[in-house]
């Protein structure tokens, strides 16, 4: 068995001693560098992956752009078609209502009266003068601009008046006709505007104001 003899002074005898502090510092630095390099490598990998994904997404968007434009055009055409269908339904409903009205009008016309002109119009309704104790028109009309609440049909003002012109053999028949018109549920007001005698008979003109529901 061999023995080793260290002849150096005690201060110089380093064999067998471990510098723990230095070892810890080296270990910490090594771990820090390893984590830093690993994180940087992972960042580079993720960056390249995201860059490739963005490139693929941009390519897909360019490919889908014509399809998106086509879908938007179809949506606009559908909205226009729905608006046109709504106007068409309004026209059909009003045509049906006017057909019934004209049929009833024919039923109350005396036998010695024949109409030569029928005008369906939208006339401004004359406002009645309020009583003295009622608020003035400037106050009552506040917040109601002209034309507000006016009904429309297919984008046009809804008619509210019918002007009837025709001939009669006798004046009493005109009065009977006016009375019969008042019995119909379509008119809010019936007014005989004029009666004139000419070669064909008594020419008359009747102005009617329609109910709001018509």
C-alpha positions in Angstrom: 0.0 0.0 0.0 1.4 3.3 -1.1 1.1 6.6 0.8 1.3 10.1 -0.6 3.0 12.7 1.4 2.3 16.3 0.7 5.3 18.4 1.7 3.7 21.7 0.9 2.7 24.1 3.6 -0.9 23.9 4.8 -1.9 27.1 3.0 -0.8 25.6 -0.3 -2.4 22.2 0.2 -5.5 22.4 -2.2 -5.8 18.7 -3.1 -9.0 17.2 -2.0 -10.7 20.6 -1.4 -13.9 21.6 -3.4 -14.8 25.3 -4.1 -18.6 25.0 -3.6 -19.3 28.7 -4.3 -17.5 28.6 -7.6 -19.2 25.4 -8.5 -22.6 26.9 -7.8 -21.8 30.0 -9.9 -20.7 27.9 -12.8 -23.8 25.7 -12.6 -26.1 28.7 -12.5 -24.4 30.4 -15.4 -24.6 27.1 -17.4 -28.3 26.7 -16.6 -29.0 30.3 -17.5 -27.2 30.0 -20.9 -28.9 26.7 -21.6 -32.4 28.2 -20.9 -31.6 31.3 -22.9 -30.4 29.4 -25.9 -33.4 27.0 -25.6 -35.9 29.9 -25.4 -34.3 31.7 -28.3 -34.4 28.5 -30.4 -38.1 27.9 -29.5 -38.8 31.5 -30.4 -37.2 31.1 -33.8 -39.1 27.9 -34.5 -42.4 29.5 -33.5 -41.6 32.6 -35.5 -41.0 30.6 -38.6 -44.1 28.6 -38.1 -46.3 31.7 -37.6 -44.7 33.3 -40.6 -45.5 30.3 -42.8 -49.1 30.2 -41.4 -49.6 33.9 -42.2 -48.3 33.3 -45.7 -50.7 30.4 -46.2 -53.6 32.5 -44.7 -52.8 35.4 -47.1 -52.8 33.0 -50.0 -56.2 31.5 -48.9 -57.6 35.0 -48.6 -56.5 35.9 -52.1 -58.1 32.7 -53.3 -61.4 33.4 -51.4 -61.7 37.1 -52.4 -63.7 36.4 -55.6 -66.0 34.1 -53.7 -66.6 36.7 -51.0 -67.3 39.4 -53.6 -69.8 37.0 -55.2 -71.5 36.3 -51.9 -71.8 40.0 -51.1 -73.3 40.7 -54.6 -75.8 37.9 -54.1 -76.8 39.4 -50.7 -77.4 42.8 -52.3 -79.4 41.2 -55.0 -81.5 39.4 -52.5 -82.2 42.6 -50.5 -83.2 44.3 -53.7 -85.5 41.4 -54.6 -87.1 41.4 -51.2 -87.8 45.1 -51.5 -89.3 44.6 -54.9 -91.5 41.7 -53.7 -92.7 43.9 -50.8 -93.7 46.7 -53.2 -95.4 44.2 -55.5 -97.4 42.7 -52.6 -98.5 46.2 -51.6 -99.6 46.9 -55.2 -101.6 43.7 -55.3 -103.3 44.4 -52.0 -104.2 47.9 -53.1 -105.4 46.7 -56.5 -107.7 44.2 -54.7 -109.0 47.0 -52.4 -109.6 49.3 -55.3 -111.4 46.6 -57.2 -113.8 46.0 -54.3 -114.4 49.8 -54.0 -115.1 50.3 -57.7 -117.5 47.3 -57.6 -119.5 48.8 -54.7 -119.4 52.2 -56.4 -121.1 50.7 -59.4 -123.7 49.2 -57.2 -124.8 52.5 -55.7 -124.9 54.5 -58.9 -128.4 55.4 -60.1 -129.5 54.0 -63.4 -129.8 57.5 -65.1 -126.2 58.5 -64.1 -123.1 57.6 -66.0 -119.6 58.5 -65.0 -117.2 60.0 -67.6 -114.1 60.5 -65.4 -112.8 59.1 -62.1 -109.6 60.5 -60.7 -107.7 59.0 -57.8 -105.5 61.6 -56.2 -103.5 62.5 -53.1 -104.8 65.9 -52.0 -103.7 67.9 -48.9 -106.4 67.6 -46.2 -107.8 70.9 -45.0 -107.4 71.3 -41.3 -110.5 72.4 -39.4 -110.3 75.6 -37.5 -109.8 74.8 -33.8 -112.2 76.3 -31.1 -111.2 79.5 -29.4 -110.2 77.6 -26.2 -108.1 75.0 -28.1 -104.4 75.4 -28.4 -103.1 77.2 -31.5 -102.1 75.3 -34.6 -98.5 76.4 -34.1 -98.5 74.6 -30.7 -100.5 71.6 -31.7 -98.4 71.0 -34.8 -95.1 71.2 -32.9 -93.0 68.1 -33.6 -95.1 67.1 -36.7 -93.2 68.2 -39.8 -95.0 68.4 -43.1 -95.6 65.0 -44.6 -94.8 63.1 -41.4 -97.0 60.0 -41.0 -98.2 60.2 -44.6 -98.9 56.7 -46.0 -97.0 55.5 -49.0 -97.7 52.7 -51.5 -94.8 51.3 -53.5 -92.8 54.4 -52.7 -95.5 56.9 -53.8 -98.0 58.9 -51.6 -101.1 56.9 -50.8 -104.2 58.3 -52.5 -106.7 59.9 -50.2 -109.3 61.3 -52.6 -111.5 60.3 -55.5 -113.0 62.9 -57.8 -116.1 61.6 -59.7 -117.3 63.4 -62.9 -120.4 62.3 -64.8 -123.8 63.1 -66.3 -127.3 62.7 -64.9 -130.7 63.0 -66.5 -132.2 64.6 -63.4 -130.8 66.7 -60.6 -132.4 64.6 -57.8 -130.5 61.6 -59.1 -127.3 63.4 -58.3 -128.5 64.0 -54.7 -129.4 60.3 -54.4 -125.9 59.4 -55.7 -124.2 61.6 -53.1 -126.3 60.1 -50.3 -125.5 56.6 -51.5 -121.8 57.4 -51.5 -122.1 58.6 -47.8 -123.4 55.1 -46.9 -120.3 53.4 -48.3 -117.6 52.7 -45.6 -114.8 53.9 -47.8 -115.4 57.7 -47.6 -114.8 60.0 -44.8 -116.4 63.0 -46.6 -118.5 63.3 -49.8 -119.0 66.8 -51.3 -120.9 67.8 -54.4 -118.6 70.4 -56.0 -120.7 71.6 -58.9 -123.7 70.8 -61.2 -123.9 72.3 -64.7 -126.5 71.8 -67.5 -125.1 71.2 -71.0 -126.2 69.4 -74.2 -125.7 65.9 -72.7 -127.4 66.5 -69.4 -126.5 67.7 -65.9 -122.7 67.6 -65.6 -121.7 67.1 -62.0 -118.4 66.8 -60.0 -118.2 65.0 -56.6 -115.1 65.1 -54.4 -114.7 62.4 -51.8 -112.1 62.0 -49.0 -111.2 58.4 -48.3 -110.9 56.8 -44.9 -107.4 56.1 -43.6 -107.9 52.4 -43.8 -108.6 52.4 -47.5 
